[in-house]
Amino acid sequence: MKISVVGTGYVGLVTGTCFAETGNVVTCVDVDVSKVERLTNGEITIYEPGLEKIFLRNLKEGRLKFTTSLAEGIEDASVIFLALPTPPNGNGGADLKYILQVADDLSKLLTSYKVIIDKSTVPVGTAEKVYQAIAKNYKGEFDVVSNPEFLREGVAVEDFMKPDRVVIGTESEKARKVMNELFAPFVRQGNPVLYMDAKSAELTKYAANAFLATKITFMNEIARMCEILGADVDMVRRGLGSDDRIGKRFLFAGIGYGGSCFPKDVKALAKSAEELDYRFKIIEAVIEVNNKQKICLIPRINKYFNNNLKGKKIAVWGLAFKPNTDDIRESSALYLIDELLKEGATVSAFDPEAMKNVKAILGEKIEFAENQYKALANCDALLIATEWSEFRTPDFEKMNGLMKNKVIFDGRNVFDPEQMKQLGYYYESIGRKTSRP
């Protein structure tokens, strides 16, 4: 099948590459001339484990192409994926200007039946708006389908190639046949393809992300209770997660959720409810708690240093919002660094993949270290903000020789408190007792 993917951001590039991997011919369209040139020349523009290998293979085989021309991109395509950004607008809702602009452009370019697929995360009713925008000028036959993505950054290729489920919102039998053919290679093991109306499909995506964000936030609230009561959030998590009605995933306490999806999708769902004259109180609480959780370690760091961080050097391990990605959108690390700088501290940071993106924002405001150990040189404390695997079993003897003080504030509960006590560290984490040498 010939496929067009409009937008080469995270979702668009993964989508286009994975469809090409199953033998389809995919043309990706983007208005960014520089980005298209880089992709055409084999330079992948995001970090995602496993993606570069299949990207280069399909580029070489000619199944994956890139262009800045929408007309060229859709010319022979049977289906057109809209994988465009939906950033928050001024009032917290999702901004649909990019999607609706492309829909308007398509209305002047279509000449035959095509299935237009909303892959972006969009508010309920967007498929209808896209249909109306295209129908304004194009009077031929076409269908608009909602097909939300459920990709986890860090394992997105696996999620796409072996999805838990595929959600498709359409009531058109013709579009359904096209979608069946399109996704058949990905559900050979029997994972469900769930057909529903477009509005239900659109809401499913928001509901899924909001529920997962709620699980994370609930555990962070439990962690605060543990700190007050002297309980251990890890013990509570194990007891809670062993209930198969609840499950083990998304129950790890930490310094809040971030990334490109959860923050904006949760806010957009709350805004959608508000526009319906309905208060989604649980979601409002999730947003409030998460905002506070992102910087919950700052008062503790301040307290340790007697409310005087001026001149103190804090090493930060981790800048991405989660491991195995270079995505720094809504990263808790950035919120923490901002607060540290306001308090007069200096920051030396290391991240395996995200430093380039942070440099583009912070410039010379902080020091970027070549590796995790160089970040520790003469530091007064270490702050762990992202749980990269390489941070889990460091050379503590080497750390001892670099750090001015053996002090660690762990926002991701990477280390065992008892081990830290035995190693002579002052160690604060989330929802667990503080270890003192």
ABEGO torsion letter per residue (X at the ends): XBBBBBEABAAAAAAAAAAAAAGBBBBBBBABAAAAAAAAAGBBABBBBGAAAAAAAAAAAGABBBBABAAAAAAABABBBBBBBBBBBAAGBBBAAAAAAAAAAAAAABABBBBBBBABBBBBGAAAAAAAAAAAABABBBBBBBBBBBBBBGAAAAAAABBABBBBBBABAAAAAAAAAAAAAAAAAGBBBBBBBAAAAAAAAAAAAAAAAAAAAAAAAAAAAAAAAGBBAAAAAAAAAABAAAEABGABBBAEBBEAAAAAAAAAAAAAAAAAGBBBAAAAAAAAAAAAAAAAAAAAAAAAAGGBABGBBBBBBEABABBGBABABGBAAAAAAAAAAAAGBBBBBBBAAAAAAAAAAAEAABBBBABAAAAABGBABBBBABBBAAAABBBAAAAAAABABBBBBBAAGABBAAAAAAAGBBBBBBGBBBBBX
